[in-house]
Amino acid sequence: MRVLKNNKLAIILVVIILIFMATNAWGNLPKTQVDNTKVEEQIDTDIAAHNADPNAHISAGESTQIHKGAAVIDHPAGSIIEDKIGDDEVTPAKVSTDLTYLEQVSKNDDQTLAGDRVFVDVSDLVISITSSKAGSMLIQTTIFASTSGDDANPMIRFKVTRGAVVTYYPSADGWDMLGKLVDASNNFLQQTFFYIVDLPSDTVEIKVQAARSTPDETVKILGLQDTQESLLGILTVGSAIT
């Protein structure tokens, strides 16, 4: 009978222990017999201390060191925004691609215009560029011209070809050239025209075209006339010319 009683007592003790273990998670137990800090509290304290440690994970092969030494820091696109960059912190020397491009060409000879308001290409005044980045472009031409009388004026426009798309600036009708008379004895006129246009990520051709306003007079676009020559220039902003 005594053995049976002892066995019953043992079973009861086991059941009590199991019930205690089921209702008291190990994280709620004291860390040690002399330290009442709960295990879970100690884990939270250790994690907080680790997160605050500036030297965490900087040893060779650890995550912070690997990230710091990576050849490419692969953050999401757009993750570095304007308020993270201070004024004057990015200098031209730190920009790997020059986003400004300047080119100018000049006319080498005189060109007589024919027809009545029939636009033709002005020889030599053509520039072709390819940009790998979309941006804006200033196109400018300075035209020297001569007329045989006061009744005729040159007409000027830009022809811009982007891929298969052709656009005329300021319009298909162009500008009437009513510029400064720089040589009264020869009826030499001078005027500068410019326009700002979109520059796509593509190959672009810029031409100057001219026409005469009436067939009754002789109109010429002048090339090399001492210091007087017709010019075409472009200035791109935000592009990447290749």
Phi, psi and omega in degrees: 000324181295320180296317179299318178296317179297320179295320178297320179296319180297317180297318180298318179297318179298317180297318180298317179297317180297318178297320180296316181292327181287329184261352180234100181297150184297335180292341179267001180279153175298150180296314177217177179291337181253001180229112184279002176299128181287152182303315181296322177296320180293321177299315179299319179296317180294320179296316179299318179294321179295317180295329181276353183279114181293344181263007181291136173063026180257000177288159181304132179087352179269163194301313182295318179295320178296316179297316182295324184266004183292142179294327178233122176271105191268077174269159180300146177301135179082006183283338175261108185250173192304319185288354176270353181244120181286160177300138176066014180279331179258113182260160179306327181294339181266359178267118188287332181245127178286115185270006178244134181223134183229132177212146179217140175232158182233159179273135187262347181209172178278151182224121180272130180272143179238167177081178181243105181059036176257113183282137175229159176294137171277115185301145179079336183269073180214137177227134176237129180224159173234127179245135176269004181216134179289148180193213178232159183217132172263122175249136185217138176226137171250120185249130168255131183217161175228149177230152180274354179195176184278353185274347184245142175229145170291153174238135189233141172209161173262139171246115182245122181249118177245103185063240179262005184259126179248130179229140179252138179234137001287341178194179178296336181277343178070192176256145166280129182274106179239049191277190182290134176278105185267345178211097186296326183293331180248006183054046177275127178249152176223135175203146179249135179237144177211159180205145176255126184230164175285141176246111181278171172279084188187180173273134184230136176244130180243127178232152169259131177239150183220155176214166174253148187282342179209146179279359185277351181232159175269126181235131180234143167264125191267142173260241183282105176231082187058246180264004184258111177214145179282144187227153169228130178224153175228150174225121180255148178230129178078020182253180174217088186284132178246000000 
